[in-house]
Amino acid sequence: MTPFSIAAITDEFSLDLDTALDAMAKIGMTGAELRLIGDRNMIDLSDAEVADVRRRVEQRGMQVISIASPVLKCVLPDAPPVDERLEQDVFGSAYTIDDQPRLSKRAFEIAEITGATIIRVFSYWRTTAPERCLDRIVAALKNLADQAAERDLIIGLENEQACNVATGAETGRLLASLDHPALKAIWDPANASILGEVPFPDGYSKLPPSRIVHVHAKDCVVKGYTPTWGALGTMGIDWRGQLAALKRDGYQGAISLETHWRTADGDRLKPSIICGENLRDLVAEMQNQPA
């Protein structure tokens, strides 16, 4: 039996938390990843509001597994220019370098209140020379990982196409530069594909499997750095191959849906239900395959 559980970033289903959680629970998801609640980032909720979010998640027999924070999703000062080819996907993350200590402190507090073990972070908006930013990214991540280790938490670095660490190859290099027990990767194959990497098998082969703590699932085809999102398992990402490799390599975390696909009128619930059901079925398919 594969150990994979399935989860989702709640606002991909709906900005209304109860609507999202009801749909997720019906699909069979057991994990909730928190980013936006209503029109507010989780980072901006009060302690009482955060505790209420946890209560509503747990009412459905689910648990909060990750805080999808906007930490280090900002411009790195005195760095090469930002790469203008890539759309910055901000999700309420119009923050600056000066905001980062406050955001990270609050993310740790929210993780404690919700029981989440993973705090998702980034690597600053992508510049025209990402390799020149590596030392400063490593320093920032080491600081966060040191704080996380004191709290028995994990800093999950997501490969994000609009940030300096965007592909499997770049993630592998970063992890090799900072061998820290509290720093792990959030692997997002679709994000890697936007920069032209074949995420599976190529990008995945550059990652140390033991340092993948979380996986984001969405699907797209890409033309000129622009993704077209669609139903999970039907677009450009080899999800069957990727899931089989994760199973082979002993991955035991969640596969968390981050749909991004919307209908023409902007609806997010119906596409997320379709993708969630596809994800559930793909994972079930893995369960039925021999080891």
N, C-alpha and C positions, 0 to 999 in steps of 0.2 A: 504493500500500500504506500502510495506517495504521501509524504507528510504535509503537502501543500494545503494551506487554508486559503480561502479567497476573501478579499476585502475590497474597499473602495474609498477614494476621497469623496466624502459625502456630498460636497457641492457639485460634483459632476452629475449627480442625480437631480438635485434640487438645492437651491439656496435655503429652502425651508427644511430644517433638520428632520422633523418628524416625517415629512413626505419622503425624504431620502432614505431614512432608516427603515421605514416600512417596506419600501421597494427592495432595499438591500437584503433585509431579513427574508423576504419572500423568495428571493433567488437562492438563499442559503449561505449568504456571506456571514462571517463571524467576526470580522475585524472592521473597524472604522478608522479612517485617517482624516484628520481635521485640518482644514485650511480656511474656508470662508463659512461663516454662519450668518445667514441673511446677507447683508451687504458689508459685513465687517470681517476683518481678518481675526482668526482665533487669538492672535497676539494682543489684540486690543480689548478683549473681553475681561470683565471683572472676575475675581475669584468666585463669587457666587454664581455668575453666569457660566463659568467653566465647570463648576461642580454640577450645575443643572444639566449641562451637555453630557457629562459622564453618566448621570442618572438616567437620562433618556436613552443613551446607547445601551446601557446595561439592562434596561427594561426589556429590550428585545433579545436578550441572551447573547449580546455582542460585547466586545471590549475595544477600548481605544488602544490602537497599537502604535500610532505614529502621529507626531505633530508636524504637519507639512508647513514649516515655518518659512518666512522670507529671508532668513539670516544669510548674509553675504550675497544677496541679490541686489547689488548696487554698483555704482561706478567706483573703480579703484583709482584714487587720486594719483597724480604723477606717474601714470602708466601710459602705454601706447594708446592711440585713439580707439574708441569703441568701434567695433566692426558693424558698419551700417547695413550690411547685407541681411542681417538676421533680425527678425521681429522680436522685440522684448515682450515676453509673455508675462505680464506683471501681477495679475491676481491680487490686487491690493497691495503691491509691493513698491510703492513710490517712495522708497527710503534712501537715505544717504549713508556714507561711511560713519557719520557722527551718530546715527541711530543704532549702530550695530551693538554696542554694549547693552543698551536698554532692551533691544529685541532679544538678544541671546539670554539675558537674565530672565526676561519674562518667559521665554520658551522653556527654560529649565523649571520655572515655577509651575507652568501649565502642565508639563510632563508629570510633575509630582502630583498635582491635583487629579489628573485624569488617569494615572497609572500607565501612561504610555512609556515605552522603553526606548523609542527611537525619536530623535529630533533631526528632521531633514534640513540640510543646509546646501549652499551653492558655492560658487567660486568666482564671484564678481562678474559683472557684464563682460561679455567676450570682447577682447581687444583685437587689433590687427596683428598682434604678436603674443599669443597666449603663453608661449614658452618663456618669455621674458618676465612673466608675472608669477612663475611657479614658486620662487622662494618666498614671496610675500603671502601667497595662498597657503603654503605649507605652514608658515608661522601663525597665520590666523587659525588654521584648522588645529594645529597643535594646542593652541590656547583653549579652543573649544573642547577638544578631546580630553585635555587635562581636567577641565571642569566637569565634564561628563563622567569621567572615571571616578571622581570623588562621590558621585551620586548614583553609581551603578547604571548609568545611561549610555547609549550609543549615539554618536554623531554619524548620521548617514549622509554622505556626500552624493547628491544626485548629479549624474551627467545630464546637463541641460544645454541644448543647442545654442542658446543665446548667452552662455557663460563660458569661462575659459577652459573648464574641464567638461567636454561635451561628448566625447566618444569613448568607446571601450579602451582604445589605445591610450588616450590621454588619462583616463581614470587609472589604468594600470601603472602608468608612469608616476602619477601622483601618489598612489598607495605605496609604490616602491620607495618613494622619497620620504614617506612618513609611516614607519611601521609602528603603529600605536594601537593597543588593544581596544581602545574606545572609538577608533575611526574605522568605519566600514563604508561600503559602497551601496547606494541605491541604484540598481541597474535599470535603465530605461532604454530598451532597444530602439523604440521608435524615435526618441530624441537623437540617438546616435546616427540614425539613418538620414536625418535632415542635413547633416554635414557630409553626406556621401559615403559614410562607412557602411559596409554590409554588417549589420549588428550581430547576426548569427549566420555562419559560425565565426566570422572574422573578428568582430569587436569582442565578442564573448571570450574568445581564445586568449585575449590579452589581459583578462581579469583573473586574479587569484580567487577561485571559487569560495575558499574559506572566509573571504572578507566581503562577500555579498550578504547583506543583512536583510534586504528588502528588494522587491521587484515591482516596477510599474508596468501595467499592461495597457497598451492602446495600439492602434494600427493605422497605417497611412501609406500612401504613395507620395513620392517627392519629385518635384521638378523645380530646379533653380532655387534651392533652399526653401521652397514653399511646400508644406505638406498639405495633402488633401486627406482628411480624416474619414474613416468609415468603420464598418462593422468589424469587430475584432475577429481575426482569423481569416479574413477575406481580402486583405489588402496586400501590402508589400513585405510584412514581417513574417518570418518563418516561426510562428508561435509553436507549432507542433515540435519542430526541431529544438527550439529553445527550451521548452518545458521538459523534453526528454533529456536534454543535457543537464539541466538543473537537477532532475531526479537522479541521473547517473552520478553527479558530483556531490550528492548528499545535501543539497539545499533544503533547509527546514523552515524557512520563513514563509511569509504570505506572498501571494500574487495579488497585487492591489490595482484595481481598475482606475484609470485616469482618462476617461473616454475621449474628451476633446471634440468628438463628433456632435454636430447639432443639426437639426432639421432646418429647412429653408426659412422657417419662421422663428428660429432661435430656440426651439424646444430642446431641452437637455434630458428630460426624463425618459422619453421613449427610446432614444438612441442608447442611453445608458442601460436600460433594461435589456435591450437586444444584446449589447456587448457583455453585460453581466451574465446573461444566460449562455452566451457563447463561451465565456471564460469558464463558467461552471462545467460546461460539457467537455471542453478541452482538458480540464483537470481530471474529470471523471474518466476520460479516455486514457490518461496517464495511469490512473489507478488500476485499470483493467489490463494493462500491458505487463508482461513478465519482467522481472528485474534483470 
